[in-house]
């Protein structure tokens, strides 16, 4: 790359980031740019249209810099930014999700508070002014969002109503935590009441809009294939992806049946339920068990020498605070901001058994955490935590911001597979659990395709998870609700692991790399599509 092209590209990229953060300061705050912690930004049509113009202008400038001028890491920076600009422009101007998905506005408002809380749950006094500043801005933000809505998709309107109805309990609990810390507790409580009223008013406004088509979430084959290229780097057509998903599901079903026969003539669900019923935490409380298992998984992966652990990284395994319990799954991970000085990752454990007095119910709730070894490998070591900490050390600001699910979810499924194959997880049912979870991800591939080309209705997609994986109706709906608004991401989990396996076969199997060398190499790039990593390797430095 010529020096002039290098300077031009990075000047354009920096300008785009700064203007985007000015428009959407809550996004900058999540990245660790704490000067934006008190801000929420405008949420009117002018703001969204201004961002659309910014995306279009920046895309034009980046595309005008010749691809041939870039090589290696610099080419990956350019390709990654092009993906952000192209998909962002499609989301903003073609799909207009800020107009037809009411969840966009209410979820942003909720998360503006939630994200400050989860990163600062142990220092509420310090973060209180920022939270109160955002609470004060929420009514205007939601009013502007309501004015943006046109022909909202009915499913998304119903989901937005549920979010707005449930946010009252969350914000009330937030107010109870903050008011004693405030010099003006009555004002704090009033800010909470005003915000709760604003959410209710917003949901009413969304429901009063003339609704769009029932299947308005479907983006169509052409758009799905466009997003596939830009978000996964895969060259497949939608029918090819669907066929691959069906083939994977069929093969996994056969493998699962063979593995289940080792446990007699029982169904998979029965085997796993009985194993969970026999399991109890080996040492003390559930949180202590998570800490012990996380430490052991980390230690065993270190001893196996299959990936290099960075120095000075910290993953804090901690209980979800009581006032956030009903807003977290069984366990979850919060990554440190890309530019945050504090690079502590938080591995949350949601111990709902602590809310129950009946011993049988408490025991049943604890059993929901059976197989936590997989959770620890996936969320912490060497999964999300290790990957994101390494990504946040990348010299490129753009690469720290990369967030392609095919990489970071493909990596975590690869970690789970390594954990079983390397004996890190020694449960007798370990391989059965892994295969069953992979089958779930295989069905996601077909559902992702079917929802967005119109072949599958919402109800049919839910039935497929119930019949194919054994989900309850509620769990199936929860999964499919997410699929409708995140095309290509649900399929990225298992397709991502296949991409890792493809690279592993070449570099380890044919070129003789060690597994340590391979894993360190792929983690050095940040969360970008695997095909781009390979292409960058083949390109000469410009």
Buried (B, 14 or more C-beta within 10 A) or exposed (E): BEEEBBEBBBEBBEBBBEBBBBBBBBBBBBBBBBEBBBBBBBBBBEBBBBBBEBBBBBBEBBEEBEEEBBBBBBBBBBBBBBBBBBBBBBBBBEBBBBBBBBBBBBBBBBBBBBBBBBBBBEEBEEBBBBBBBBBBBBBBBBBBBBEBBEBBBBBBBBBBBEBBEBBBEBBBBBBEBBBEBBEEEEEBBBBBBEBBBBBBBBBEBBBEBEBBEEBBBBBEBEBBBBBBBBBBBBEBEBEBBBBBBBEBBEEBBEBBEEBBEEBEEEEBEEBBBEBBEEBEBEEEBBBBBBBBBBBBBBEBBBEBEBBBEEEEBEBBBBBBBEBBBBBBEBBBBBBBBBBBEEBBBBBBBBBBBBEBEEEEEBEBBBBBBBBBBBBBBBBBBBBBBBBBBBBBBBEBBBBBBBBBBBBBBBBBBBBBBBBBEBEBBEBEBBBBBBBBBBBBBBBBBBBBBBBBBEBBBBEEBBBBBBEBBBBEEEBBBBBBBEBBBBBBBBBBBBBBBBBBBEBBEEBBEEEEBEBEBBBBBBBBBBBBBBBBBBBBEEBEEB
